[in-house]
Amino acid sequence: MEKFFKIQERNSSIRTEIFAGITTFMAMAYILMVNAGMFSALEGQVTYGAVYIATALSAVVGTVLIGLLANLPLAQASGMGLNAYFVYTACFSLGLSYANALVLVLVDGLVFLLLTLTGLRKLIFEGIPGEVKVAISAGIGLFIAFIGFQNSGIVVNDPATCVNLASFNVYSGGVSWSQIMPMLITIFGVLAIAILAHKKVRGAVLWGILGSAVVYYILGLLTVPEFYANNVAPNLSSNFFSAFQEFAEFSLFRVFREGFDFSAYIAAKGVGSFIVMFLTTMLAFCMVDMFDTLGTLYGACSAGNMLTKDGEVPNMNKAMLSDAIATCVGAVCGTSTVTTFVESSSGISEGGRTGLASLVTAALFFIAMFLAPVAQLIPTYATATALIYVGVLMMAGVKNIDWQDPAKALPGFLTMAVMVFTYNISYGIAFGLISCVVIKIFTGKAKEIHAATWVITILFALTFFLTH
């Protein structure tokens, strides 16, 4: 083990690596419940249990790969933001089926595999304007926080203004305690996560979810009539093997069984529209995944002083190869794009320096696969706390945008704002890139535009004229 992982060479120990792996798992285990809960919005197409197993299994594969191939203390799972893009943009906005959207994820993984093997992935990443890269992450943060507010019932539809704050007036507002209580759980859950994170508590997000769930059930059982029959009894009927049965039926190999049949979309919008939609949606998956992975690799390794003398991530190509393979595995299993989690930095902060820590995290994800019925007891109001708080974390990079320069401020702002206001991540990326290109052209800086940016921008522009 010492010869393979080089534990002593990296100033670590087996005990340190084990604790680092546990810490990383605690920090990112919330993805199992949040991802399954998000996909369960696709009613009739896939189930909570099926996606729970798919998420855990792809996390095991991705984390083992990055540990063995790259020997880095990082972990992978279905990415936040990418799962929202899958469900709310690809399926709800574009009208693709769950199986169709899995094809886009599979193509994303295969394209990344090709780009990684040829070395083009890093060149494309460097060609995208910095302000747009930063704004994509921040915009996705706002987007998934918005979803969290909606899932908890705090933000509601309004005919006049499109959105509004839900009523908390239990006395004369026509709402009952049973409606207000879950929203209060979400609000105080988010506050609890922030307090725990400030105090450097390991797994603050996970503890926030679990604590919110416990309080939800205690208050519900004590104060809400018929609460047990409506909330607890249905979930208790699940057995520990039903999730695996659902996984085999609804998600495993679904991409091959039904995914390549786009006849419904083509019949409704035409072949030309389908081609442009396919290319741009796949590009959006690729770009978000690319920024997530490379940004996390640099950030996490930098935080642990693990960068090489040249400022590079050690074994970066192998790490990106692991990411590409894991994304393909995720598509086959039935979940959205798999990416490296920024929460891995929590394990690095505990002293993790080798792939042994990743293997420990993967082992815990494997064990968690058998806890799906327990996870199904976690209410939407509890997982909404994670969506909102992760949104907070993803806003951190906004400070790197030069807000004093309109040529950089506008593309950054449009990227974030359009994502949230149109409920579509790819539209935000499109507006950010298009505005950046136009500004550079009319300020005499057209030569600064990277070839990759030209191609991607033109494809996104075509979506508005041919598909929308």
N, C-alpha and C positions, 0 to 999 in steps of 0.2 A: 504493500500500500504506500509506503514511504517513497519507493522508487517511482511508482506511477504518478502519485499526486504531488510529490516533492513538498510535503508538509513542513518539514523542518527548514528546508531551503527558503520557504516563504514565511519563516518566523511564526509558525502556528503549531497547533497540537491537535491530536485526534479529538480530545475533549472540547477544545475551542470550536473545531469544525462542526461537531455534533450540535453544540448549543447554537451556533450560527445558523445551521440548517433549520432547527426548530424555530428560531426567531423569525426567519424569512417566511416559513409556513404560517406562523401566527399572523404575520403582517398581511399576507395575501390570501388566506383561506376564504375570506369573504367572497372572492370571485365565484366560488362554487355555488353559493346561494343567489348572489346577484345575477350571475349569468343565466342560471336556470330560470330565475324569476322573470328576467327580461324576455327570454325566448318563449315563456309560457303565454305571452301576449298573442302569439301566433296560434290561437285556439283552433283545434281541429287538424293542425298540421304536425305538431310535435308536442311532447309533454314535458313537464318539469323534470320528472325522473330521468327521461331519456337524455336531456341536455346536461343534467347534473353528472351523469356517468361519462358522457362525451367530454365535458369540461375537465373532469378529474383525470380521465385516461390520457387526453392530449397533454395535460400538464405534466403527467408522469413521464411521457415519452420525451417532450421538449426539454424538461429539466434534467433528465438522465443524459440526453444527448449533449447539452451544453456543459454538463459536468465531466463527461467522459472524453468528448472530442476537444473541447476548448480548455478544460481544467480550470473553469472559473466558478466562483461561488454565487452563481446567478440562477434564477428560476424563471420558468416560462408558463404561461397559461393564456386563455382567451382574453385578449386585450380589452380594457375598458375604452369606450369610444368606438372601437371597431365593432363591438357587439351591438352598440346602439345604431351604428351605421347599417349593419346587417338587417336589423329588425325594422327600424323606423324609416330608413331611406330606401334600401334595396327592396324590402318587402312591402311596406305600407305606402311609401310615396311613389315608387316606380311600378308597383303592382306585380313584382316577381313572387313566385312561390318560394317556400322554404328550401325546397330541393334545387330550384334554379339559382338561388343566391349562394348555395354551397358550391356550385360550379365556379362562381366568381372567386370564391375563397381558394378553391383548388388551383385555378389559373394563377391567382396571386402568388401562391406558394411555388408553383412551377416556374413562373417568371422570375421570382426572387432567386430560385435555385440557379437559373441560367445566369442572371446578373451577378450573382455571387461568384460563380465559377469563372466568369469572364472578367471580373473586377470592375464591371460597369456600375454596380450598385452604389458604390461610394462616390463615383463621378457624378451620377445623377443627383445624389443627395446634396453634393456641394454646389450644383448648378442652380438649385432653387433659392430664390431670394431669402435672406435670413429672417426678415420681418414676417414673411409668410410662414416659414417653418415654425417660428415661435407662436404665431397667432393660431395656427392649426391646432396645436396642443391646447392652448388657452380656450379657443372656441369650442372644442370638444368638451372641455371641462364645464363650460357654461351650459352646453347642450345636455350633458348627462345630469347636471344638477337640476336643470329645468324638468327633465324626465322624473327625477326624484321628487320634486315638488308636486308634480302631477300625480305620480303614483301614490303619494301619501294623501292626496286630496286637498292639499294646502292651496294649490293653484287650480282654478276651475275655469271652464269655458264661460265666456260672456258675450252675448249677441252684439253688444255695443262696442266693446273694446277688445274682443277676442279672448283676452284672459283677465282674470280678476282673483282677488284673495277670497278664499272660502270664508263663510260666516262663522264666527266663534261665539255669537250671541245666543247663549243657551236660554236666556230669559224671554226675549221677545223676537228673536230672529228666526223662529220656526225650525231650529235645529236641535237635536237631542244630544245628550251626553255621549251616547254610543257613537255619534258622528264626530264629535269634537275630540274625544279621548284619543283615538288613533293619531290624529294630527298633532296633538300635544306630545305624544310618545315620540314622533319623528323629530319635532323641534328640540325636545330635551335630549334626545339621543345624539343629535348632531353636536349639541353643546358638550355632552359628556365625552364624545370622541375628541373634541378639541382640547378639553381639559386633560384627558389622559395622554394625548399626544404631547401637550406642553410639558407634562411631567415625565416624558420619555418612557411611558409604560409600553412594554412590548405588546404588539397586536392590538393597538388602541381601536382600530376600526372594527376588528372582530369582536372585541369585548363590548364595543358600543352596540353592535348588532344584537349580540346575545343578551346583553342587559336590557335593551329595548324590548326584545321578544318576551323576556321573563316578566317585565313590568306590564306589558300589554296583556298577558294572560292572567296575571294576578288581578289587575284592575277589571278586566273583562269578566272573570269568573265571580268577582265580588260585587260588581256594580251594574252589569249589563244583563238583562233578562235573556234567556235562550242562548247565551253566549256559547256554552259548551256544545250544544247541538249544532250550531251554525259554524263554529270555528275549529273546535278541537276534534270532535267525533269523526268527521270525514278523513282527517289526516291520520288518525290513529288506526284506521282500517288498512293502511298500507303495510305490506310486509317487506322484509329486507331484500327480497329478490325481485319484487315487482319492477323496480327501477331498471334492473338489468334486462328484464323481459321487454320493457318499453324501449330501452336502448336498441335492442336487436330489431324490434318491429318498426320504430319510428325514425331512427337516426343513422344507425350503422349502415354504410354503403348506400344510403338514400341518394347521394349525389350521383351514383352510377345507375341506380334503379329508375330514377325519375328526372334527375337534374338536367339532362341534356335535351329535354323536350320543352322547347320555347315556343311551341306552336300557338299557344293562347296569346302570348305577348305579340308575336308577329301578326297574327290575325287581327288584333286590335289596332296595332300602330304601324305595321309595315316592316319590310326587311331593312330598309335604310335606317329607320329609326332604331331598330334592334341593334344593328351593327355599331352605331355611334353610342347608344346607351351601354352596350356591352364593354366597349373600349374605355369609355370615360369612367364607368362605375368600377371596373377592374383597376383603372389607374388610381382612382381615389383610394381603394383598398390598399394598393401598393404604396402610395405616398404616405398615408397615415401610418401604415406598418413600418415603413422605412424610417420615418422620423422618430417613431416610438422606440424602435430597436436601437438605432445608432445613437440617439440621444441618451437612452438609458445606459447603453454600454459605456459611453464616455463619462456620463455623470456618476454612475455607480463605481466604476474603476478609479475615477479621479478622487472620489470621496475616500477611497481606501488606499490612496497612494500606490495604485497598482499599474499605472500607465508606464509604458516603456520610456527610455531616455528620449525618444523622438516624440513623446506625447501621444503615442498610439495605444489602443487597447491590445493587450497581449492575446495572440491567437484570434484576432478579430474575424478573419475570414471563416474560421471554424465555428465561431460563435454565430455568425450570420447564416452559415450553412445549417446549423442546428435549428435556427429560427425558421428557415425555409422548409426544411423537412417536417418540422413540427406543425407548420401551417397546413401542409398537405395531409398530414395525419389527422389534424383537426377537422378538415373538410370531409375526409372519409368517415370519421366518427360522427360528424354532424354538428359541429360548432363553428363559430366564427374564427377569424384569423388569430393565430397564437403568436404572442410576442413576449419579449423579455420584460419583466415587471420591475418598475422603479423601486418597489418595496424590497427588492433584493438588497438594496443599500442598507436596510436595517440589519441583515445578517452580516454584512461586511463591517458595519459599525461594531458588531459584537466580536470581530476578529476573524471572520471567515475569509480565507484567502485561496482555497482550492476547490476543486470539483467535488470533494468529499461532502462538503456542506450541501451542495446541490443534490447529491444522492440521498441525503437525509431528508431534505425537503420533498423529494420525489416519493420516498417511502411513506411519508405522512399523507401525501395526496392519495397514494394507493390505499392506505387504510381508510381514508375519508370516503372512498367510493362506496363502502358498505354502510355508510351512515345517511343515505339519501332520505329514508323515512323521517329521521330526526330533523334533517335540514328542511324538509317540507313543512315542518311546524313553524318555521320562521315566517312571520307575516310580512307582507309587502311594506308595511309601515316601518318595520325594522330595517329591511334592506335599503329602503329609501335613504336612511341616514348615511349609508356608505356612498350612494350615488352623489349626494349633496357634498359630503366631505371630500371625496376624491375630486369633485369639481373644484373645490378650494385649492387642493394641491396642484392641479393642472394649470392654475392661473399664475403660478410662480414666475414663469418665464416672461410675462408681459413687461417686466421691468427692463428687459433687454432690447425692447423696441425703442428707437429714437423718436420719441413723441414730438420733439421740437422740429423735426424735418417732415414737412407734409408729404413728401415723396415716399417716405417710409411709413408714416403714421396712417395715411389713408388705406393702403393695401392691408396693413395689419388690422385696422379697425373693421374694414369691410369683411375680411375673412371671418372674424369672430361674430360680428353682428348678423351677417346674412345667414350663417349657420343656425343661429338661434331663432331669428325672426322668420325664416322660411322652413324651419324644422328639417333641414337637409344639409348634411355635412359637405357633400360634394359641391353644392351651390356656393358655399362659403369659400371653398378652395378656389373655385372658378372665378368668383368676383375678386379675390385677392390677387390671383395671378394676372387676370386681364387688366385690372387697374394698374398693377405694377408695370406691365409691359407698355401700356399706353402712356403712362407718365414718363418712362424712360425714353420712349420714342420722341415725345414732344419737349423733352428737356435736353435733347442732344446726346443721350447716353445709350442709344440703341445697341452700340457695340458691346455694352456690358451684359446684354441679355444672353444667357447661355442657350446653346442649341436645344438642350432638353426642355428648357422653359418655353421656347417657341413652340415646340411640338405639343407639349401638354396643354398650353394655353389655347392653341388653335382647336384642339380636340374638345376642350371644355366649351369654347365659344360655339362650336357646332352643335353642342347639345341643346342650347337655347333656341336655335333656329330649326333644328330637325327633330327634336324629341319632346320639347316641352310645350 
